[in-house]
Amino acid sequence: MNSVVALVIGFIVAGIGYYWYARYFDERVIQVDPKKATPAKMYMDGVDFIPTSKHVLFGYQFKSIAALGPVLGPIISLQWGWLPGLLWILLGTFFIGWIHDYSSAIIGLRNDGETFGALSYKLISPRGRVILLSFMYFYLLLIVSAFGSIVASMLQGTPSVPLAILALMAVGLLSGYLIYKKKMDILAVTILMVVLSIFAIWLGTVIPIKGSYGAWVVFGLLFSFIGAVLPIWSYTQPINYISFYLVALGMLGAVLGILVGHPNFSVPVFTTFSISVGPLWPILFVTIACGAISGWHSLVSSSGTARQLENETDTRYVTGGSMFLEMLLGLIALIIGAASFATFDEYGANLKALGPAGIFAAGLGALLNKLGIGAEFGKAFAGAMLVVLAITIMQLAVRFMRIATAEIAGEGVPLLRNTYVGAFVAVLLTYILVMTGTWSYIWTLFGGANQLMAALALMLASIWLAKEGKAWQFTYYPMLFMLVTTIAALVLTTRNLIITASKLSAGTASPPAGQSVGVAIGGNIICAAIAVFLIIAALVLAYDGLRMFGKARAGKLGKAPAAAPTAKAQRPPRGCREL
């Protein structure tokens, strides 16, 4: 297939999905009301709840959901051939991805900006709340640890990038101050800050900054800690908003490069059902997460975006629009992987030598070069784009971790409701996992954990839709598919972990370089135990959730239980800062 054909198909799917399917669900099923007060207006506190322009929020939403997932997953999936990954990216987003993100924001909007913990308490059960919050915290810890390690490695290995990230912190803070305090024109501020950010990327090629792996780990966690404790308008939101334009410019450059070069795919249409990472089903559907559907998006949409939406009618544009744009990012990554090499064997060799991130960076640099952009700047821009994709997610994950900490343990240990304490605990645990290297074992569970989060979010949406007397089919059937597929993937992963541990114990397999046999065996056993916990948690939540869904369909759900004990901490009165 020619890369231009794949690109055109992607734009057609995005256009039909957003302007027809999403509009129908938004206007006919949900029936958004422009006159209904949003949580951002009702509980405005200047910290988490703040009415925000839909254009600023679109940039924030996209950059908050778009991490390394839509870049790495599609390139890895090419081992099955280009068709399976292409179909999952397009159809997954069209039927599941956007509605998952949209419904997560809507149920937050219609429930006073409550978190998934509080919503699961009301819609499923108190037991469901405890399980879901515990799962969420582990899931978020995994994200921050993995991305923290990746960011540190990339900053250490690419000295031209750190200056751009430092500049991003500065322009983000300045953007928030100029927009919200000085009330300057958003467009003027945006243009100025994007120009400064691009200049910083170029300057990084002239003034490289070197540092150790440990130093960059601390830097990434400090970046995230600040994002978790400062008011969202002053740091996290503007940084993610400006970062959106850097990623968008990278995507635009890639699209133009594809149109100019129009390379053909060297990867076959289909190779084989089962590859080294596992069989096509269920592993493909957890390999490509972001870019098709991702549970991370539900947390951004519910705990972040739903608290900033100025009008209900902005929801489709902000959440649905962002998801279809991320679909295009995943498609670009797939095209880069499929069309950057002369043969399929060359793709395989580079995947082993460079990894998917290396393939994307080199491929994007080559596409930018077709537009007359110098190789050195193109490499620096691609590297900065990858770091931005990861580090901006880290700060949000730590923010959600400190909120989850308050919900899980805030009632018993009031100190943990403190913003700074909750964020410090999160970064401390992350530091331990990253510096000991133990996160790498848990990372094998990320795909399953991520998609399980998506299934649970769709379950909450289905219960709420049924309770409200709305068409629940739109989220229910995607939920069943994701739940069955994810559990199957976790069962397969558990089996592989146990087999690996057995081979290591028997001496028929070797541990990773730099690790002892004992550490490797322990890592695999711990991962297997965690996987079993996730499976059990999923089954319990599925049982409780489907039972409540049945009651909701029958009109027997009754009055919702009182809010969870710590829910009030997530809905502060007007003008009050969240603890």
C-alpha positions in Angstrom: 0.0 0.0 0.0 1.1 3.5 -0.7 1.4 5.7 2.4 -0.7 8.5 0.9 -3.6 6.1 0.4 -3.4 5.0 4.1 -3.3 8.7 5.2 -6.4 9.6 3.1 -8.4 6.7 4.5 -7.5 7.9 8.0 -8.7 11.4 7.3 -12.0 10.1 5.8 -12.6 7.8 8.9 -11.9 10.7 11.2 -14.2 13.1 9.3 -17.2 10.6 9.2 -16.6 9.6 12.8 -16.5 13.1 14.2 -19.1 14.9 12.0 -21.6 12.1 11.8 -21.3 9.4 14.5 -20.1 11.6 17.3 -22.5 14.4 16.5 -25.5 12.0 16.5 -24.5 10.6 19.9 -23.9 14.0 21.3 -27.1 15.7 20.1 -29.6 12.8 20.0 -28.5 10.4 22.8 -26.9 12.6 25.4 -28.8 15.8 24.4 -26.2 18.2 25.6 -27.7 21.4 27.1 -25.8 24.7 26.6 -27.8 26.2 29.5 -26.8 23.6 32.1 -24.2 24.8 34.5 -20.9 22.8 34.4 -18.9 21.7 37.5 -16.2 24.2 36.4 -18.6 27.1 37.0 -20.4 25.6 40.0 -17.3 24.7 42.0 -14.7 27.1 40.5 -11.7 27.0 42.9 -8.9 28.1 40.7 -7.1 24.8 41.3 -8.9 21.9 39.6 -12.2 23.5 38.7 -11.9 26.4 36.3 -13.9 27.3 33.2 -11.6 27.1 30.2 -11.9 28.1 26.5 -12.7 25.1 24.4 -9.7 25.8 22.1 -7.3 25.9 25.0 -8.9 22.8 26.5 -8.7 21.0 23.2 -4.9 21.4 23.2 -4.8 20.4 26.8 -6.9 17.3 26.2 -5.0 16.1 23.2 -1.6 16.5 24.8 -2.9 14.9 28.0 -4.1 11.8 26.2 -1.4 11.5 23.5 1.7 9.9 25.1 4.1 7.4 23.7 1.3 4.7 23.2 0.1 5.9 19.8 3.7 6.0 18.6 5.2 2.8 20.0 2.2 0.4 19.7 1.5 0.8 16.0 5.2 0.3 15.1 5.4 -2.9 17.2 2.2 -4.2 15.7 3.8 -4.2 12.2 5.2 -7.6 13.2 1.7 -9.0 12.3 1.7 -7.0 9.0 0.3 -3.6 8.4 -3.4 -4.5 8.0 -4.3 -5.7 11.5 -2.8 -2.6 13.1 -4.4 -0.3 10.5 -7.9 -1.8 11.0 -7.7 -1.6 14.8 -6.5 2.0 14.8 -9.3 3.1 12.5 -12.2 0.9 13.6 -11.2 0.9 17.3 -11.3 4.7 17.4 -14.5 5.0 15.3 -16.6 2.5 17.4 -14.9 2.6 20.8 -12.2 5.1 21.4 -13.9 8.5 21.0 -17.1 7.4 22.7 -15.0 6.1 25.7 -13.3 9.5 26.1 -16.5 11.5 25.5 -18.7 9.4 27.9 -16.1 9.6 30.6 -16.3 13.4 30.5 -20.1 13.5 30.2 -20.7 11.4 33.3 -18.3 13.6 35.2 -20.1 16.7 33.9 -23.5 15.3 34.9 -22.3 14.3 38.4 -20.7 17.5 39.7 -17.2 16.6 38.5 -16.9 13.5 40.7 -14.0 11.2 40.2 -14.3 7.6 39.1 -13.9 6.5 42.7 -16.9 8.4 43.8 -18.9 7.4 40.7 -18.1 3.7 41.2 -19.3 4.0 44.8 -22.6 5.4 43.6 -23.2 3.4 40.5 -21.6 0.0 41.4 -20.8 -0.6 45.1 -18.6 0.5 47.9 -16.5 -2.7 47.2 -16.3 -1.6 43.6 -14.9 1.8 44.7 -12.1 0.3 46.8 -11.1 -2.1 44.0 -11.2 0.5 41.3 -9.2 3.1 43.3 -6.6 0.6 44.3 -6.3 -0.5 40.6 -6.1 3.1 39.5 -3.3 3.9 41.8 -1.2 0.9 40.7 -1.9 1.8 37.1 -0.9 5.4 37.5 2.3 4.4 39.4 3.2 2.1 36.5 2.7 5.0 34.0 4.9 7.5 35.9 7.6 4.9 36.5 7.8 3.7 32.9 7.6 7.1 31.4 10.1 8.5 34.0 12.6 5.9 32.9 12.1 6.5 29.2 12.3 10.3 29.7 15.6 10.0 31.7 17.1 7.7 29.0 16.1 10.0 26.2 17.4 13.2 27.9 20.6 11.4 28.7 21.1 10.0 25.2 20.0 13.2 23.4 21.8 16.3 24.9 20.1 18.6 22.4 16.7 18.0 23.9 16.9 19.1 27.6 17.1 22.8 26.9 13.8 22.5 25.0 12.1 20.9 28.0 13.4 23.5 30.4 12.1 26.2 28.0 8.7 24.4 27.9 8.4 24.7 31.7 9.2 28.5 31.4 6.8 29.2 28.5 4.1 27.1 30.1 4.2 29.2 33.3 4.4 32.4 31.4 1.5 31.4 29.2 -0.8 30.7 32.2 0.2 34.0 33.7 -0.4 36.0 30.5 -3.7 34.3 29.6 -5.4 34.1 33.0 -3.8 37.0 35.0 -3.1 39.6 32.3 -6.0 38.5 30.1 -3.9 38.7 27.0 -5.2 37.5 23.7 -4.9 33.7 23.5 -3.9 33.6 19.9 -1.1 36.1 20.4 0.2 34.3 23.5 0.1 31.0 21.7 2.1 32.2 18.6 4.7 33.8 20.8 5.2 30.8 23.1 5.3 28.3 20.2 8.0 30.4 18.4 10.0 30.5 21.7 9.7 26.8 22.1 10.9 26.1 18.5 13.8 28.5 19.1 14.7 26.6 22.2 14.8 23.3 20.3 17.2 24.9 17.8 19.2 26.4 20.6 19.5 23.0 22.2 21.5 21.9 19.1 24.0 24.7 19.9 24.0 24.4 23.7 23.6 20.7 24.6 23.0 19.8 28.2 24.5 16.6 29.6 23.5 14.8 32.7 23.4 11.4 34.4 20.4 9.0 34.2 19.7 9.5 37.9 19.8 13.3 37.5 17.2 13.2 34.7 15.0 10.9 36.7 14.9 13.5 39.5 14.3 16.3 37.0 11.3 14.4 35.5 9.8 13.7 38.9 10.3 17.4 40.0 8.6 18.5 36.8 5.7 16.2 37.7 5.5 17.2 41.4 5.2 20.8 40.5 2.4 19.9 38.0 0.6 18.0 40.7 0.6 20.7 43.4 0.2 24.0 41.4 -3.3 25.2 40.3 -4.0 23.5 37.0 -4.4 26.8 35.1 -0.9 28.0 36.1 1.3 25.0 35.0 -0.2 21.8 33.8 -2.9 23.2 31.5 -0.7 25.8 29.7 2.3 23.4 29.4 0.1 20.7 27.8 -1.6 23.4 25.7 1.7 24.7 24.2 3.0 21.1 23.9 0.0 20.4 21.7 1.3 22.7 19.1 4.8 21.2 19.1 3.2 17.7 18.6 0.8 19.1 16.0 3.6 20.7 14.0 5.5 17.4 14.1 2.4 15.7 12.8 1.9 18.3 10.1 5.5 17.9 9.0 5.1 14.2 8.9 1.9 14.5 6.7 3.6 16.9 4.3 6.7 14.7 4.2 4.5 11.7 3.3 2.7 13.7 0.6 6.0 14.8 -0.9 7.8 11.4 -0.7 4.7 9.1 -0.9 6.7 6.0 0.0 5.2 2.5 -0.3 4.9 0.0 2.6 7.6 -2.6 2.7 5.9 -4.5 5.5 3.6 -7.3 4.3 -0.2 -7.0 4.5 -0.2 -9.9 7.0 2.6 -12.2 8.3 1.3 -14.7 10.8 -1.3 -15.0 13.5 1.2 -15.5 16.3 4.5 -13.6 16.7 7.1 -13.3 19.5 4.9 -11.0 21.7 1.8 -13.3 21.3 -1.2 -14.1 19.1 -3.0 -11.5 17.1 -6.0 -11.9 19.5 -5.9 -10.7 22.2 -2.4 -9.2 22.2 -2.8 -6.8 19.3 -5.6 -5.0 21.2 -3.4 -4.3 24.2 -0.3 -3.6 22.1 -2.0 -0.7 20.4 -3.8 1.2 23.2 -3.6 4.9 22.7 -4.4 5.5 19.1 -7.4 3.2 19.2 -8.7 3.2 22.8 -6.9 3.8 26.1 -8.1 3.7 29.7 -5.8 6.5 30.5 -8.0 8.8 28.5 -11.0 8.1 30.9 -9.0 9.5 33.8 -8.0 12.6 31.9 -11.6 13.2 30.7 -13.2 12.6 34.1 -10.8 13.9 36.7 -9.3 16.7 34.5 -11.3 17.8 31.5 -14.8 17.4 33.0 -13.8 19.9 35.7 -12.7 22.5 33.1 -15.4 22.4 30.5 -17.1 25.8 30.2 -20.1 24.5 28.3 -21.6 21.0 27.7 -21.6 21.6 24.0 -17.8 21.8 24.1 -17.5 18.1 25.1 -17.6 16.6 21.6 -15.1 19.1 20.2 -12.7 18.6 23.1 -12.8 14.9 23.8 -14.1 13.4 20.5 -12.0 15.7 18.4 -8.9 15.0 20.4 -9.3 11.2 20.1 -9.7 11.3 16.3 -6.6 13.5 16.1 -4.7 11.0 18.2 -5.9 8.3 15.8 -4.1 10.2 13.1 -1.0 10.3 15.2 -1.1 6.5 15.6 -1.7 6.2 11.8 1.4 8.4 11.1 3.5 6.2 13.4 2.3 3.1 11.6 3.1 4.6 8.2 6.6 5.7 9.4 7.3 2.1 10.6 5.9 0.5 7.5 7.4 2.8 4.9 10.8 3.8 6.2 12.7 0.6 5.2 13.4 -1.2 2.0 12.4 -4.6 3.3 10.5 -6.2 6.1 13.8 -7.8 7.4 15.3 -4.3 7.6 12.3 -3.2 9.7 12.8 -6.2 12.0 16.5 -5.4 12.4 15.9 -1.8 13.3 13.1 -2.7 15.7 15.6 -4.8 17.6 18.4 -2.3 17.4 16.6 1.0 17.8 13.3 0.1 19.4 10.0 1.6 18.2 10.9 5.1 19.6 14.2 5.1 17.7 12.4 4.1 14.5 9.8 6.9 14.9 12.5 9.5 15.7 14.6 8.6 12.7 11.6 8.2 10.4 10.1 11.6 11.4 13.5 13.2 11.0 13.7 11.8 7.4 10.2 13.1 6.6 11.1 16.6 7.8 14.3 16.4 5.8 12.1 16.0 2.6 10.7 19.4 3.4 14.2 21.0 3.5 14.7 20.9 7.3 18.2 20.1 8.3 19.0 16.7 9.7 20.4 18.0 13.0 17.3 20.1 13.8 15.0 17.4 12.6 16.6 14.9 15.0 16.3 17.4 17.9 12.7 18.2 17.1 11.7 14.5 16.9 13.5 13.8 20.2 11.9 16.8 21.9 8.5 15.6 20.5 8.9 12.2 22.0 10.0 13.6 25.4 7.1 16.0 25.4 4.7 13.1 24.7 5.9 11.3 27.8 6.8 14.0 30.4 3.5 15.9 30.0 1.6 12.7 30.9 3.8 12.2 34.0 2.7 15.4 35.6 -1.0 14.5 35.1 -0.5 11.0 36.4 1.1 12.3 39.6 -1.8 14.8 40.0 -4.4 12.0 39.7 -2.3 9.8 42.1 -2.5 12.4 44.8 -6.3 12.7 44.3 -6.6 8.9 44.5 -4.5 8.9 47.6 -6.9 11.3 49.3 -9.8 9.1 48.3 -8.2 5.8 49.3 -6.6 6.8 52.6 -7.6 10.4 53.3 -10.3 9.4 55.8 -8.1 7.2 57.9 -5.0 9.3 57.6 -6.0 13.0 57.2 -2.4 13.9 56.4 -2.7 12.1 53.0 -5.4 14.5 52.0 -2.7 17.2 51.9 -1.8 18.1 48.3 1.9 18.2 48.9 2.0 15.0 50.9 0.0 13.0 48.4 2.2 14.2 45.5 5.4 13.5 47.4 4.4 9.9 48.2 3.6 9.4 44.5 7.0 10.6 43.3 8.9 8.8 46.1 7.4 5.4 45.1 8.1 6.2 41.5 11.7 7.0 42.2 12.2 3.7 44.0 10.7 1.7 41.1 12.7 3.6 38.5 16.1 3.5 40.2 15.8 -0.2 41.2 14.7 -1.1 37.7 11.8 -3.1 39.0 9.3 -1.1 36.9 10.5 -3.0 33.8 8.9 -6.2 35.0 5.6 -4.6 35.9 5.7 -2.9 32.5 4.7 -6.1 30.8 1.3 -5.7 32.4 0.8 -2.2 31.2 -1.2 -3.0 28.1 -3.6 -5.2 29.9 -4.0 -2.8 32.8 -4.6 0.1 30.5 -7.3 -1.6 28.5 -8.9 -3.0 31.6 -9.2 0.6 32.8 -11.0 1.4 29.5 -13.4 -1.5 30.0 -14.2 -0.3 33.5 -14.8 3.2 32.3 -17.2 1.9 29.6 -19.0 -0.1 32.2 -19.6 3.0 34.4 -20.8 4.8 31.3 -23.2 1.9 30.4 -24.7 1.8 33.9 -25.2 5.6 33.9 -26.8 5.6 30.4 -29.2 2.8 31.4 -30.0 4.6 34.7 -30.8 7.8 32.8 -32.9 5.9 30.3 -30.6 6.6 27.3 -29.3 4.2 24.6 -26.8 2.1 26.5 -25.8 -0.1 23.5 -23.3 2.5 22.3 -21.0 1.7 25.3 -22.2 -1.7 26.5 -21.1 -3.8 23.5 -17.6 -2.1 23.3 -17.3 -2.7 27.0 -17.9 -6.4 26.6 -15.4 -6.7 23.9 -12.7 -4.8 25.8 -13.4 -6.7 29.0 -13.2 -10.2 27.4 -10.2 -9.3 25.3 -8.3 -7.7 28.2 -8.9 -10.6 30.6 -7.8 -13.0 27.9 -4.6 -11.0 27.4 -3.9 -10.9 31.2 -4.4 -14.7 31.4 -2.0 -15.2 28.6 0.5 -12.8 30.1 0.3 -14.7 33.5 1.0 -18.0 31.8 4.0 -16.6 30.0 5.4 -15.1 33.2 5.1 -18.4 35.0 6.7 -20.3 32.2 9.6 -17.8 32.1 10.1 -18.1 35.8 10.1 -21.9 35.5 12.7 -21.9 32.7 14.9 -19.5 34.7 14.7 -21.7 37.7 15.6 -24.8 35.6 18.5 -23.1 34.0 17.0 -23.3 30.5 16.7 -19.5 30.1 19.0 -16.7 30.8 18.1 -13.5 32.8 18.3 -10.0 31.2 21.7 -8.5 31.0 23.0 -7.1 34.3 20.5 -9.1 36.4 20.9 -12.2 38.5 18.8 -15.2 38.1 17.2 -14.7 41.5 16.1 -11.1 40.6 14.7 -12.3 37.3 12.8 -15.1 38.8 11.4 -12.8 41.6 10.4 -10.2 39.0 8.4 -12.6 36.9 6.7 -14.2 39.9 5.7 -10.8 41.3 4.3 -9.8 37.9 2.4 -13.0 37.7 0.9 -12.3 41.1 -0.1 -8.8 40.1 -1.6 -10.1 36.9 -3.7 -12.6 38.9 -4.9 -9.7 41.2 -5.9 -7.7 38.1 -7.9 -10.6 36.7 -9.7 -11.2 40.0 -10.4 -7.4 40.4 -11.8 -7.3 36.8 -14.0 -10.3 37.5 -15.3 -8.9 40.7 -16.0 -5.4 39.2 -17.6 -7.1 36.2 -19.9 -9.1 38.4 -20.9 -6.1 40.5 -21.1 -3.8 37.5 -23.2 -6.1 35.3 -25.6 -6.8 38.2 -26.1 -3.0 38.7 -26.4 -2.6 34.9 -29.2 -5.1 34.9 -31.0 -3.3 37.6 -30.6 0.0 35.8 -32.1 -1.4 32.6 -35.0 -2.8 34.6 -35.5 0.6 36.3 -34.7 -1.0 39.7 -31.5 0.8 40.5 -33.3 3.0 43.0 -31.8 5.9 44.8 -28.1 6.2 44.5 -26.1 5.7 47.7 -24.6 8.7 49.5 -21.4 10.0 48.2 -18.2 8.2 49.2 -16.6 9.5 52.4 -13.9 11.5 50.8 -15.9 12.7 47.7 -16.3 16.1 49.2 -12.6 16.7 49.0 -12.9 16.4 45.2 -15.8 19.0 45.0 -14.7 22.0 47.1 -17.1 24.9 47.6 -16.7 27.9 45.4 -13.5 29.8 46.1 -12.0 27.1 48.4 -8.8 25.2 47.6 -8.8 21.4 47.5 -6.9 19.9 50.4 
